[in-house]
Amino acid sequence: MDDPRLIEGDWPDPRAARDYRGVSYWLESCGDDLTPRPSLEGTLDADVAIVGAGYTGLWTAFYLLRAEPSLRVVVLEAEIAGFGASGRNGAWCDSGLNVSLGLMEKKFGFEQARAAHQLTFEAVDEVGRATAEAGIDAGFHKGGELAVARGRQQLPSLDHLYQEYVRFGFEDRYRLLDRDQLNDRLHIADALGAVNTDECAVIHPGRLARGLARAVERLGGTIFERTPVLEYRANDLPRVRTPGGEVRARYLVLAGEAYLTRMSRLHRALLPVYSLIVLTEPLDEATWRQIGWQNRECVQSFRLSIDYLSKTEDGRILFGGRGAPYRFGSPIRDAYDRHAPTHEMLRNMCREWFPMLKDVRFTHAWGGPLGIPRDWMPTMSLDRRSGVGRAGGYTGHGVAMTNMAGRTMTDLILERRSALTEMPWVGHRSPSWEPEPFRWIGVRFTQEGLRLVDARAERTGEPPSGRTLPELIARH
């Protein structure tokens, strides 16, 4: 478990040229020069070394340097800032966690669950406030969210979600919309109602990540790109080894999310699951009049297999979802960012949701891995004895949570007690995922099982029972 060796073959060659604009529409359209920053060469001493220049690592560096400008903060990134999930996501900056309020209550009690959810509302607003203050044009627009029941089979899930919010005292934050009220906002085929909240924003993921990186540098931080961390040690002083050198630091923050599983000691800490996205061409005004969607709410349904939609600033529809198969051994490869059957499924689903788009052209398709903990719980922790901290496990809810993680890790490093450091995920240790082949068998069984449960519900109009084995395994 403590073997620091690399999982063979998983790291990119830092010397190989690549076109980062092709990673996602967000990096292509961010307006930034994607030429990599210099790589680390030689040995360097720092107060804090951060592995990963995604949202978690960049927000941590940002808040640390704002609080203590004298700190020597170094960020090490295997590719370029925003290369991973931070530059590929569905543009949601949403409140809520990847675990339900009910599960949080079961684990930590009613008051802790409610307090945790309350902090996610504040995290959404903090992303907007902090980016504006830092002069980052992240495209932040707080248009809200619609969780839509498409078909009568999804109505029980809609009602359960709303009643859970009411039970926790959030009835002022969430509203039930009937079919007509939903149609006043957005025309979706077979939609019967929705749960609506204002506590969600859309962003431009690429501009947020790249803008944060520049803000960190303006504050005095140093970012090394094309600098994969091959191993880390935490004997007397944390240190990380890269192809070109080494960083020694008082504190080390592991903020690489799913990509951390490329190191053998963290290989079973998270499950890298690929989420894929397709994007339409910009739609004309006549088409938008048919669809509605004037406030650019984030949209999802209650499919167990997961779907998520957003509307871009330039009038495109983003349609994302799961479906790409888990691969034996949890490898992360560029080739897995595209999976033709899943991307075609998403295009077809988009046309089903919006029949007026039957002839629409799709211009982009991409994807990438997100990190799922074994118990679905995120973690933000710092072992003061070893100096090693870690934040991650957002399961696709990372845009707002990473901001919270950056502030939490700052408080932990600076030894500041706050509402954030009292949250149940601070110091939390999720169980490890099973070794192979059991991991592959379990995950593939669950993926296929949820697909079949969804397909049956859509075919019969009857809601999922909640008692099938795939549903029980995936419940969170």
N, C-alpha and C positions, 0 to 999 in steps of 0.2 A: 504493500500500500504506500510505503514511503519511497519507493523507487522513483527517482526524478527523471528517468529517461524519457525520451520522446516516443510517442506512438509513431512507429516507423511510417514514413511516407506521407504524413498528414500535413506537414508544413509546406507552404509555398516556397519556391526558390526566390530569395530576396533580390537576386541579380537579374531575374527574368523580367523583360519589359512586358507591360500590359496596358490595355486601354481601360482605365477605370470608369470612363463614361458609359461603358457597356454594362456595368454592374446593375444599374437600375435607372429608371426614368428620373429619380430624384438626384442622383449624382450627375446625370447627363444635363439636367436643367438647372442646377444650383448656381450657375454663373461663376463658379470658382475655377481657378487654375488647379487642376488635380495633379500637377507634377509633384511627386513625393518630396517631402522634406528630407534633409540628410539623415542617413542611418547612423547609429551609434558606432563609433570607432574608439576603442581604448577603454580605460577604466574611469568611472565617474562616481563621486560621492554625492549623496542627496539626503535631504531630510525625509522626503516621501517619494517613493517610486511607485508608479501606477502602471499596471499591465492592461492595455486596451484603451484606444482613443475613440471609444463610442460614448454614448451619453453618460453612462455611469462614471467612467474614468474622467471625462471632461468636466462634468458637473462637480465631481469631487475636487479636482484641481482648481476649478473656478472658485468654489466656496472657501477652500483652504487659503488660497492666495488673497482673496478679499478679506478674510479674517486676520491672516498673518502674512503680510506682504514680504517679510524677510525669509520665509521658508523657501528652501531649494526643492522645487517640485519637478519631477521628471516623469513624462508619460512615454511609454514604449508601445509602439503599434506595429503589428506584423505587416500591415499593408499601408493604408492611408486613413486618416481620421474620417469616420463615417462609413468605412468599408462594410462593416457587418450589419447587424439588424438595425442599427441606428440610421443607416442610409438606404434601407430597403423596406421599411415597414409600411403599414396601411394608412399612415398619416393621422391616426387617432391619438389624441392626448386626452385620455378619458379617466374619470374617477372610477374608483372600485379596484378590486384586487382580482388576481387570478383564482382565488379561493372564495367560496360563497360566504356570506355572513353567517349562515347556519353552521358551516364547518368551523369557521373561526370561533363561533360561540361554543361549539362542542369542545374545542381544544383549549380555549383561553377564557371563556366566560362572556356573558352578554356585554358588560361594560367595556372590556378590552376590544371586542369585535366592533362595537359602535364607535369607539374612539379611533380605531384604525381606519374605519371607513370615512370618518369625518376628516381625517388628515389627507385622504386622497382628493377630496374637494379642494382643499387648500393647495395641494400640489399642482393641480391644473392651473389655478390662478397664478401660482408662483412661476410657472414656466412662462406665462405671458408677461408677468411683471418683470422678471429677471432679464428676459431677452430684450424687452423694450429698453430697460435701463442700461443694458450693455450695448445698445445700438445694433442688435442682431435682427435682421429681417427674416424671421422664421415663418412668416406667413400665418401667424397665430390668429385664428378666427374662432370665437366661442359661439358656435351655432347650435350646440346641444347634441343629443343622441336619441335615436329611435330604435328600440328593440321590437321588431315587427313579428306578429303571428301571421305566417303565410299558410293558410289552410286551417281547418278546424282542429287538426291534430296538434297544432302548436298552442291553442288557446289555454289548455291547463298550465303549460309552462309559463305563459305570460301572466296568468293570474297568480301563480305561485311566486313569481319574482316580485310582482307588485305587493302582494301581501307580506312578503318578507321585509321589504323596505318599510312598509307601514309598521310592522311589529317592532322594528328597530328605531322608530320615531323619525323616519325620513320622509313622511308624507308631504312635507313642504318642498322636497327636492324632486319628487317623482310624480307623474300624472298618468292616468289611464286615458288613452285615446280610443274612441270607437272607430269604426270603418270610415264614417263620414269625416270625422275630425282628422284622421290620418290622411285621407284623400285631399283635404284642404291644404296639406303640406306637400304630399308626395304621392304619386300614382304608381303603385306596385301591384302587379297581377296577383290575385288571390289573397291580398292582404285584408285581414279582418279587424285589425286593431294594433295598438302598440303601447309600450311603456316609454314615456318621454321624460327626459331630464335636460336641464340646461347645463349640467356640469360636465361638459365635454367640448373639446375644441379640435379643429383640424390644424395641421401644421404643414410646412414643407420640410420633410425629414432631412434632406440633403443640406438645405440652407441652415437648419438648426445645428447640425453636427459640424459643418464647416465653420459656421459663425462662432460656435463655442470654442473651437480650436484656436481661432484667431484671438478671441477674448482671453483665453488662458495665456497665450503668448504676450499679449499686451500687459497682463498682470505680472509677468515675469517668469512664467513657467516655460519649460523646454519640452518640445515634442520631437521624438525621433520616430520616423516612419521607415517602412521596409526593415523593421527591426524585430523579428520574432523572438520571443523569450523561449529559450530551449529548456531551461530548468530554473528552479528557484530553490534556495536553501535558507534556513532560518536557524542557524546555530547560535553564535553570539550576536551576529548582526545580519539582518536579512540581506540577501544578495540575489541578483538574477543574472543569468548568463545568456548572451545573445551571440549570433555568429561573429560579430565584430568586437565584442567587448563585454564588460560587466558593469553593473551598477550596484553599489553598496548604499544602503539607506537605513535610517532609524525605523521607518515603517514601510511596509510593502502592501499595496492594495491590489488584489486580483479582481479585475473588472472586465474580463473578456467574455463573460456570459458563456454561450454554448462552445465557443472556441477554446475555452480553458480545458475542455475534455480531450484536447490533443496531447496534454501532458498526462503521463500514466498515473500519477498520484491523484489526479482529478478526473480520471477517465469515466468513473461511475458516479460522479457527483451530480451530473445533469444528463438528461436525455436530449440529444440534438434532434429535433423534429423539424422538418422542412415545411414552411408555409409559403404558398405561391400566390402570385398576383398577375392579373391581366389589366390592361388599360386601353380604353377606347380612344379614338381620335376626338378632337374637340367637336362637340355637338353644336348645331346651329340653333338660333333663337327659336325657331318654330318647333324644333324637337323639345327644347327645354320647356316651352309652354305646355306641351303635352305631359311632361314628366312632373313639373313643379320643382321642388327641391331648392327653393330660393334661399333658404338659410344655411345650406351646406351642412346639414346635420350628418353625423356619422350614423351608419345604419347597419344593423345585423338582424338575423332571424334567430329562431330557436332550434336550428338544426344541431344535432349532437356533433356532426362532423365539422362544424364551424364555418361561418361565412362572415365577411365584413366588407363594407362598402364606404367609399367617401367620394366627394366631388372636388375636383382640383380647381385652383384659381382660374385656369384657362379653359374650364368647361368640359373636362373629361370625366368619365366614370371609372373609378378604380374598383375592381371586384377581386377580393382575395379569399383564400380558404385553405384548408388542409386537404390532404388526399394523396400527396406524394408518399410512396412507401418508405417505411423505416428500413435501413440497410444494416446488415449484420455487422456488428462490431462498432457501431456508432461513428462511422467515418464522416468527415466533412470534406467535400470535394467541390470545386467550381462546377463540375459537370452536373451536380445534383441541383443546382440553382434553377435548372430548366427540366421539366418533366412533361413531355408532350401530352400524354393522356390527361393529366391533371389540368394543365393549362387549357386544353380543349374543353374539358368539363366546366371550367370556370367561365369560358366564353359562352357556352350554351346556357349556363345558369343565368348569366347576365341578360341574355335575350329572353329567357323565360320570365324573369322579373319585370323586364321592360319590353313587351312585344313590339313596340314602335321602333326598337333597335334591331329588327331582324336583319337589316342589311348594313349594320354599322361595321366600320373597319376598326380592328384592334391594332394598335401601333407598337405596343411594348408588352413583354412578358418577362418576369424575373421571379426570384425567390431567394430563400436563405434559411439557415437554421435558427430556431429559437431554443432556449434552454428550459427544460421541464424538470423540476425536482421530484423525487420519488413520492413525497407527500404533498406536492403542489404548493408548498409554502416558500415564499421568497426568503432570503437571508441577507442580513447586514451585520457583520461581526468583525471584531478586532480582538485578537489574542495579544494582550499587552506583554505577556512574557516573551513570546516569539517575535512580536512586532508585525505579524502577518494578519491582514484583514481581507475579507471577501464580501462582495455584494453582487447579487444576481438571483436568478430563478424566477423571472417575471412571467414566464409562460405567455408571452405575447401582449402583456399589459405594461410594457416598459417605459413608454414615453414620459408619463407623469411619475411613475415609480422610480425611475432613474434619478429624477430631480430630487425626490425624497431621499434616495440612497446617497446622493452626493452630500446633501446636508447632514444626513445621519453619520456618514463616515467622517465628515469634518468634525462633528461634535465628539465622536468617539476618539479621534486622534488628538484633539485639543483638550480632551478630558472635561467636556462641558455637558452637564446633565440637562436634558431638555425633554419635551414631550416626545420627540422623535426617538430618543434613546430608551424610552420606556416601552416602546412598542414590542409586541410579542415576537416579531421576527428578528430582533436584535439578539445576537448570540445563538439564534436557532440553528440546529444541525439537522438537516434532513437525512434520512437513511440513504445508503448507497443503492443504486440500481443493481438488479441482479446481474451476475456474470452471464456471458454468452455460453450456450445458446438459449438460455431461459429468457433473456431479455428480448431477443429477436422473436421468439415464439409468442411471448406475452404481448408485445407491442403490435406485431402484425395481426394477431388474433383480435386485439381490441380495435385496431384501425378498420379491419374488414367487418367486424361485428357491428360497429357503430354505423358504417355505411349501409349495411343491410337493415338495421333498425330504422334509419332514416328513410330508406327506400320503401320499406313496408308501410311506415306511417303515411308517407305521401301517396302510396297506392290505395290504401284502405280508408284514409281519413281518421284512423284511430290513433290516439297518442301513444308514444312509447310507454311501456309498462313500468320502466324504472327498475325492473327486477331481473333483466337479462344479465348474464355475466359481464359482457362488455360495458354495459351501463354502470354496473356496480364498480368495476375496475376504474372507470374513468370519472366517477363521481367526485366533484370537488366544488 
